[in-house]
Amino acid sequence: MAREQQTTTNDIPTLRWDDANMQSRYANVVQVTGTREEIAILLGTHKVWHKEVKEVVVPLEERVLLNPHAAKRLLLQLSIMLRAYETRYGAISLDGVSATGTPEPLATK
């Protein structure tokens, strides 16, 4: 007869973050796209600081691919962080986002 194993908190492995090979990247432009199997987060940095420009070229420097479960965990963690940020520093207003929080599509080509 097989013995049933009981799960205790001792059975859960400890998570240790190893940042020895971590690199930091600044991005001021983010685009998200995806398929049924993966979500892609595209990160870039534009270097145009005046509004007279007709077109802004954004070099895409990083692409982060997540499965939908990891993307949802990221969404939840970002929501918690931004809620705490806005509580402490005030609301963040974004150009191109309606009062309901629905983003307007970006013009791209």
BATI-335472 format. One record per residue: chain; residue in one letter; x, y, z of N, C-alpha, C in turn. Coordinates in steps of 0.1 Angstrom, whole numbers, padded with zeros to 4 digits, always signed. Layout:
<nodes>
c,r,n_c1,n_c2,n_c3,ca_c1,ca_c2,ca_c3,c_c1,c_c2,c_c3
A,A,X,Y,Z,X,Y,Z,X,Y,Z
...
</nodes>
This chain:
<nodes>
c,r,n_c1,n_c2,n_c3,ca_c1,ca_c2,ca_c3,c_c1,c_c2,c_c3
A,M,+0009,-0012,+0000,+0000,+0000,+0000,+0009,+0012,+0000
A,A,+0006,+0022,-0009,+0014,+0034,-0010,+0011,+0043,+0001
A,R,+0022,+0050,+0006,+0020,+0060,+0017,+0016,+0073,+0011
A,E,+0007,+0080,+0017,+0004,+0094,+0012,+0014,+0103,+0018
A,Q,+0019,+0112,+0010,+0028,+0122,+0015,+0020,+0135,+0019
A,Q,+0022,+0140,+0031,+0015,+0152,+0035,+0025,+0164,+0031
A,T,+0019,+0174,+0025,+0026,+0186,+0022,+0026,+0196,+0034
A,T,+0038,+0200,+0038,+0039,+0210,+0049,+0047,+0221,+0043
A,T,+0048,+0232,+0051,+0056,+0244,+0047,+0070,+0240,+0045
A,N,+0075,+0230,+0052,+0089,+0225,+0050,+0091,+0219,+0037
A,D,+0081,+0214,+0030,+0082,+0208,+0017,+0084,+0219,+0006
A,I,+0080,+0231,+0008,+0081,+0242,-0002,+0096,+0247,-0003
A,P,+0102,+0246,-0014,+0116,+0251,-0015,+0117,+0266,-0013
A,T,+0128,+0269,-0008,+0131,+0284,-0006,+0136,+0290,-0019
A,L,+0131,+0301,-0022,+0134,+0309,-0034,+0145,+0318,-0031
A,R,+0157,+0317,-0038,+0168,+0327,-0036,+0171,+0333,-0050
A,W,+0170,+0347,-0050,+0173,+0354,-0062,+0188,+0355,-0064
A,D,+0193,+0351,-0075,+0207,+0353,-0079,+0209,+0364,-0089
A,D,+0214,+0375,-0085,+0215,+0387,-0094,+0230,+0388,-0099
A,A,+0238,+0378,-0099,+0252,+0379,-0103,+0253,+0383,-0117
A,N,+0244,+0378,-0126,+0245,+0381,-0140,+0234,+0390,-0145
A,M,+0228,+0397,-0136,+0217,+0406,-0140,+0222,+0419,-0147
A,Q,+0215,+0423,-0157,+0218,+0436,-0163,+0206,+0445,-0162
A,S,+0209,+0458,-0161,+0198,+0468,-0160,+0197,+0475,-0173
A,R,+0185,+0478,-0177,+0182,+0485,-0189,+0171,+0495,-0187
A,Y,+0173,+0507,-0191,+0163,+0518,-0190,+0154,+0517,-0202
A,A,+0141,+0519,-0200,+0132,+0520,-0212,+0121,+0530,-0208
A,N,+0118,+0539,-0218,+0107,+0548,-0216,+0096,+0546,-0227
A,V,+0097,+0535,-0234,+0087,+0531,-0243,+0085,+0516,-0242
A,V,+0072,+0512,-0240,+0068,+0498,-0238,+0057,+0495,-0248
A,Q,+0058,+0484,-0254,+0047,+0479,-0263,+0045,+0464,-0259
A,V,+0032,+0459,-0259,+0029,+0446,-0256,+0022,+0439,-0267
A,T,+0025,+0427,-0271,+0018,+0420,-0281,+0018,+0405,-0276
A,G,+0011,+0397,-0283,+0010,+0383,-0279,+0002,+0374,-0287
A,T,+0004,+0361,-0284,-0004,+0350,-0291,-0010,+0342,-0279
A,R,-0016,+0331,-0283,-0022,+0323,-0273,-0012,+0317,-0264
A,E,+0000,+0315,-0269,+0010,+0308,-0261,+0020,+0317,-0253
A,E,+0021,+0330,-0258,+0031,+0338,-0252,+0028,+0353,-0253
A,I,+0032,+0360,-0243,+0031,+0375,-0243,+0045,+0381,-0245
A,A,+0046,+0390,-0254,+0059,+0397,-0257,+0058,+0411,-0252
A,I,+0068,+0415,-0244,+0069,+0429,-0239,+0081,+0435,-0246
A,L,+0079,+0445,-0255,+0090,+0451,-0262,+0094,+0464,-0255
A,L,+0107,+0466,-0253,+0112,+0477,-0245,+0121,+0485,-0254
A,G,+0120,+0498,-0253,+0129,+0507,-0261,+0131,+0520,-0254
A,T,+0139,+0528,-0260,+0142,+0542,-0255,+0142,+0552,-0266
A,H,+0133,+0561,-0266,+0133,+0572,-0276,+0142,+0583,-0270
A,K,+0148,+0590,-0279,+0157,+0601,-0274,+0152,+0615,-0280
A,V,+0139,+0616,-0282,+0134,+0628,-0288,+0127,+0635,-0276
A,W,+0131,+0648,-0273,+0126,+0655,-0261,+0118,+0667,-0265
A,H,+0116,+0670,-0278,+0108,+0682,-0282,+0096,+0677,-0290
A,K,+0085,+0684,-0290,+0072,+0680,-0296,+0071,+0683,-0311
A,E,+0081,+0691,-0317,+0080,+0695,-0331,+0082,+0683,-0341
A,V,+0087,+0672,-0336,+0090,+0661,-0344,+0078,+0654,-0350
A,K,+0078,+0651,-0363,+0066,+0644,-0369,+0066,+0629,-0367
A,E,+0078,+0623,-0366,+0079,+0609,-0364,+0090,+0606,-0354
A,V,+0088,+0597,-0345,+0097,+0593,-0335,+0101,+0578,-0338
A,V,+0114,+0576,-0340,+0119,+0562,-0342,+0124,+0557,-0328
A,V,+0118,+0546,-0324,+0122,+0540,-0312,+0130,+0527,-0314
A,P,+0143,+0527,-0311,+0150,+0515,-0312,+0146,+0505,-0302
A,L,+0141,+0493,-0306,+0137,+0483,-0296,+0149,+0476,-0292
A,E,+0151,+0476,-0279,+0164,+0471,-0274,+0162,+0457,-0267
A,E,+0151,+0454,-0262,+0148,+0442,-0254,+0135,+0436,-0258
A,R,+0133,+0423,-0258,+0120,+0417,-0259,+0120,+0406,-0248
A,V,+0110,+0407,-0239,+0108,+0398,-0228,+0096,+0389,-0232
A,L,+0098,+0376,-0233,+0087,+0367,-0236,+0082,+0360,-0223
A,L,+0069,+0360,-0221,+0063,+0353,-0209,+0052,+0344,-0214
A,N,+0050,+0333,-0206,+0038,+0326,-0208,+0027,+0333,-0202
A,P,+0014,+0331,-0205,+0003,+0339,-0200,+0002,+0338,-0185
A,H,+0006,+0328,-0178,+0005,+0327,-0164,+0015,+0337,-0157
A,A,+0028,+0337,-0163,+0038,+0346,-0158,+0034,+0360,-0161
A,A,+0028,+0363,-0172,+0023,+0376,-0176,+0013,+0381,-0166
A,K,+0004,+0372,-0162,-0007,+0376,-0152,-0001,+0379,-0139
A,R,+0009,+0371,-0135,+0016,+0374,-0122,+0023,+0387,-0122
A,L,+0029,+0391,-0134,+0036,+0403,-0136,+0026,+0415,-0135
A,L,+0014,+0413,-0141,+0003,+0423,-0141,-0001,+0426,-0126
A,L,-0003,+0415,-0119,-0007,+0417,-0105,+0004,+0424,-0096
A,Q,+0017,+0420,-0098,+0027,+0426,-0091,+0029,+0441,-0095
A,L,+0028,+0444,-0108,+0029,+0458,-0112,+0017,+0466,-0106
A,S,+0005,+0460,-0106,-0006,+0468,-0101,-0004,+0471,-0086
A,I,+0001,+0462,-0078,+0004,+0464,-0064,+0014,+0475,-0063
A,M,+0025,+0474,-0070,+0036,+0484,-0069,+0031,+0498,-0073
A,L,+0023,+0499,-0084,+0018,+0512,-0089,+0008,+0518,-0079
A,R,+0000,+0510,-0074,-0010,+0515,-0064,-0003,+0521,-0052
A,A,+0008,+0514,-0047,+0015,+0519,-0036,+0023,+0532,-0040
A,Y,+0028,+0532,-0052,+0035,+0544,-0057,+0026,+0556,-0057
A,E,+0014,+0554,-0063,+0004,+0565,-0064,-0001,+0570,-0051
A,T,-0003,+0560,-0041,-0007,+0564,-0028,+0004,+0573,-0021
A,R,+0016,+0570,-0024,+0027,+0578,-0018,+0030,+0591,-0025
A,Y,+0030,+0591,-0038,+0035,+0602,-0046,+0024,+0609,-0054
A,G,+0012,+0604,-0055,+0002,+0610,-0063,-0001,+0602,-0076
A,A,-0012,+0605,-0082,-0017,+0598,-0094,-0007,+0601,-0106
A,I,-0005,+0591,-0114,+0002,+0592,-0126,-0007,+0594,-0138
A,S,-0006,+0605,-0145,-0015,+0607,-0157,-0007,+0604,-0169
A,L,-0013,+0598,-0179,-0007,+0593,-0191,-0014,+0600,-0203
A,D,-0006,+0605,-0212,-0012,+0610,-0225,-0017,+0597,-0233
A,G,-0028,+0599,-0239,-0033,+0588,-0247,-0041,+0577,-0240
A,V,-0044,+0580,-0227,-0052,+0571,-0219,-0065,+0578,-0215
A,S,-0076,+0572,-0217,-0089,+0579,-0214,-0091,+0579,-0199
A,A,-0101,+0586,-0194,-0105,+0587,-0180,-0109,+0573,-0175
A,T,-0114,+0564,-0183,-0117,+0551,-0179,-0105,+0542,-0178
A,G,-0094,+0546,-0182,-0082,+0538,-0181,-0079,+0530,-0194
A,T,-0088,+0532,-0204,-0086,+0524,-0216,-0076,+0531,-0225
A,P,-0065,+0525,-0229,-0055,+0531,-0237,-0060,+0533,-0252
A,E,-0056,+0544,-0258,-0059,+0546,-0272,-0048,+0539,-0280
A,P,-0052,+0534,-0292,-0041,+0527,-0300,-0031,+0537,-0304
A,L,-0018,+0532,-0304,-0007,+0540,-0308,-0006,+0540,-0324
A,A,-0003,+0551,-0330,-0001,+0551,-0344,+0013,+0545,-0347
A,T,+0014,+0534,-0354,+0027,+0528,-0357,+0027,+0524,-0371
A,K,+0039,+0521,-0376,+0040,+0516,-0390,+0051,+0506,-0391
</nodes>
